[in-house]
Amino acid sequence: MNLIDINVMFPTDEKCREMLVRLRWPAGPECPRCKMPVVELETEKQLFYCKQCDYQFTVTAGTIFNDSHLPLNKWFLATLLLCEAKKGMSACQIQRTLGLGSYKTAWYLCHRIRAAMAEVDKPMMSGQIEVDETYVGGVGRGLNRRGRGTKKRPVIGIRQRNGELRLFHAKNVTALSIEKFMRENLGEDVDVLFTDEFNIYPGIARRMGLKHRSVQHGIGDYVRGDAHTNSIESAFSLFKRGLRGSWHKLSAKHLQAYLEEMCFRFNRRHNPNLFLDTLRHMVTAPVLTFQKLIA
């Protein structure tokens, strides 16, 4: 799917709505309140009516698209741009590319798409796992310019080799916080845990009953057999290139949203139906109001 395909296949709101109906209700339209079958009214906006609870609604009601005055064709184009941009795309670029009226509109649009990319139910990770931490944000001072001891924001990364990636904005990098993320994401069938020489990892592995191997970056030991953290570090590198080249500056408040976007795209990088998969998430995700976003 590319931009030309979007304009050819979904030139009008009617065509866009038809696709959203198929994605939201594969078995046919149903009432979002009582889950009963509904009838379609003969209106321009493709209204549905539920006799059971006397409720009229559209396919976008109660979704990420809720109360949007932006043409659905532009929603579809913005979704494709965010899906296919390996290093992400800024709201300013979206505004220029789609000819949106204001930066605020583009910023809110991008954040709603990101909110749909944040999955609630994620499968537990197994096999060979790499865990590491990195720091993003302002420039540090003195000897600790690159991480611990600075005002930069810590990000915890967990990656299953040949599998999924998870990134988390953490308040701090302590054994307690890292172990919490690991317990929430690692299943019981983890083969081995790979980390660097940070001294908190052996204790975490022992408490969780995991086989642990590490490398010592401080002495130039980056690979020892199959022990390395190159996979998770490559993911960190990709996110930071997006930060420097596309977004330029992120607030701590919204950092997790950008991390979720990056993971969503990274974990589906081989999915030929990434655009439709993203739309499916958008018609099943809850409403995100502007007041809630900036609260």
N, C-alpha and C positions, 0 to 999 in steps of 0.2 A: 504494500500500500504506500503510495506517495501522494504529494500534493495535487498532482494532476488527477489521480484516481479519485481523490476526495471531491474535487470540483465537478468531475464527470458523474460520479455515482450519487453525490449528495448535494445537488445544486440548490435545493429549496428546503425550507423547514419541514415540509410535508415528507420528503424523502428521508430526512434525518429522523423524524418521529417514527416512521415505519421501522427503521433499523432499531431504534431504542425500544420499541414495543416488542420486537422479536428477541432482543437481548434480555429485557426485564422479565418478560413472561413467555418463556419458550413453549409452555403448554397452553397459551392463550391468556388474554387479559383477565385480571382478577382484582378485586377490591383490596387496596392496601390496609383497610381497617378490619374487614371481616373475612377476607380471603375467599369470598364467594365470586362466581362468574358475573361478568358485567356486560352491558350492551354499549355499543358505540353510538353516540349521537351524531347527527349530520350537521357538524359545525366545522368552521375553518381550522380551529385549533385541535381538532380530533379529541373531543371530550368523551369521557366514559362515564356511565351512570350505573350506580349500584342500587337496585331496588330494595335490597335487604336493609341497608342503613341510610338510604336516601342521600347518597353522597355523590357529587360530581367531581371529577379529577382528570388530570392529563397524565401522560406517561412521565413527565418530569416532576410531578408533585412528590414531595418527600424525598427527593434525591439531591445530589450535588447541583443539578441544574435548577433547583427550586427558586422561583421568583427572579429569574434572570431575564433581562430585557435584551440580551445579546443574541443575535441570530444564531441558530444551532449550527449553521455551516461554519461560522467562525469558531464556535466551541470545538467542532470536529477538527478544524485546521490547527488550533492551538494544541489539542490533545496529540495530534500526530507529531507536531514539532517537538513537544516535550518527550514523547516516546522515542523518537529517532535521534535526538541530540545526545550523543554519547556522553558529553561533558555538561549536559544541561543547557538551558537557555534562559536568559534573564527576562524579567518582565518588560524592561525597556525594549529589548529586541522583539518580543512578542507584540508590543504596542506598535512599533514601526512596521513590522512585517504584515500585520493584519489591519493596520490603519484604525486602531482603536482610539476613542476620543480622549482618553486620559491614562496616565500611568496608574492611577488608583484602580481603574477598571481592569487593566492588564494584570496588576499585582494580585487583586482579588481572584481573578480568573485562574491564574497559575496556582494559587494556594488551594483553591477548591479541587483542582485536578490532583494536586499532591495529596490532599486529604483522602481522596479516593484510592490513591496508591498505597496508603498505609493499611496494611492488612491486619485484621484483628486476630484471626486464627492462623497461626503459623505452625507448620509441622516441626517436631523435635528433630534436632540434627544428630547425625550418627557418623560412624566411620572415623576417618582421620580429621582431627579438628585443629585449626590454628587460632590462637588468641593473641591479640596484641593491643596496644593502646597508642594513640597519637594525639596531637594537639593542634587545634585550629584557632585562628583569631589574630589578635594584635601581636606586634613584635615584642619579644622579651628583652630583658636587659642583662648585662653582665655575662657570667658563665652559663646561665640557664636560659639562653635565648631560644632553645628549641623545644622546651617542654616543661618538665616538673619544676615548680617554683615560680612559674610565670602566671600571668593573668589569662593565658590562653585557655580555651575550652577543651576539656578532655573528651575524646571519643574512643569508646571501646569497640573493637572489631572482633567478630567471630566468623570464621569461614570454614565450611566443610569442603575438603578437597574434592574437586569435581562436583560440587554441590552448591548449596545456597550461601548467601552472604547476609550477615546482620550487623548493623552499625547502630550504636547507641550514644546519645549525648549524656555523659555522666556528670554528676556534681563533683566527684573527686575520683582519684585513682587509688583506691584502697582495696585490701583483700576482701573486705565486706561487700563493697559495691561490685567488684568484678565477679565475685562468686555468685552474687545475686543474679546477674545477667546470665552467667553460665548455667545455673540451675534452672532458669526459666526457659532455656533454649536447647540444652543438651539432653538427649535421651539416655537410656540405660545401656545402649549398645555402641558406645564410643570406644573405638579401638585404642587410640593413643592421642594424647594432647601435646601439641608442639607449641613452644613459646620461646621468647628470648630469655636472658639471664635475670630478669627482674625477680627479686627474692621472694615475692609473695606467691608466685605460681606453684612452687613445690608443696607448700602448705595447702593450697586450694585443691590441688590434684589428690593429695593424701586424704583430705576430708571427703572428697567426692568419690574416692575409690578409683581414680583414673591412672592409667599408665602415663608417665610424663617423660618427655625428652625435650631438651633445650639446646640452643646455640648461644654463643657468647659474642655478641656484636662488639662489645667493648675491646676485644682483643683481635678483631678481624675474623672471627669465626662465624661465617654466615650460612654455610651448608656443611652438614656432617651426615653423609649417607642420605637418608630420606628425611632427616631432621632439618627443617628450615621454616621461616615464617614469610617466605617470598610471596605466597599467594595472598595473604591478608595485606601485606605491604603494597602489593600492586593495586589492590582495591583502594587503599588509602591514597595512593598516588593519583589514581583516576579522579577521586573526589576532590583532591586539592588542585588538580589542573582545572576542574570545573569551577572551583572557588576563585582561582586567580584569573581565569580566562573568560568566564561567563558571569558569575554572580558578583565577584569582586569583594563584597562585604555581606556578611550574614549576622543578624542579631542572635544572641543566645536563645531568645524566646522561640525563634522559628528554626533553629538549627536542626532539630530532630525531623522536621518536615522535609528538609532538603536531603537528609540522610535516608529517609524512607523512599524518597523519589529515586535516589541513586540505587538503592538496593532493589527496588521494584524493577527498574530497567535492567540492572546487571543480572538479576536472577532469571530474566526472560530474554536475554540477549540472543538466544537461538530460536525464539518463538516466532514463526512466520506470521502469526495472527496477533501480534502484540497490540496493534491499534484496537482491534475489536475486543481483546481481552481487557484493555484499559477502559473502554466504554462500558463493558459489562460491570466492572467495579464501580463506575460512576453512577450507574442507575440502581445500584444496590447499596451504595454508601449513604449514610444519614446526611441531613442538611447541615451545612456549615454557614452560619450567618456571619455578616461582616462584624457585628458587635462581638460575637464569640471569638472571632479570629484576632481582633485587636484588644480584647479584654486583658 
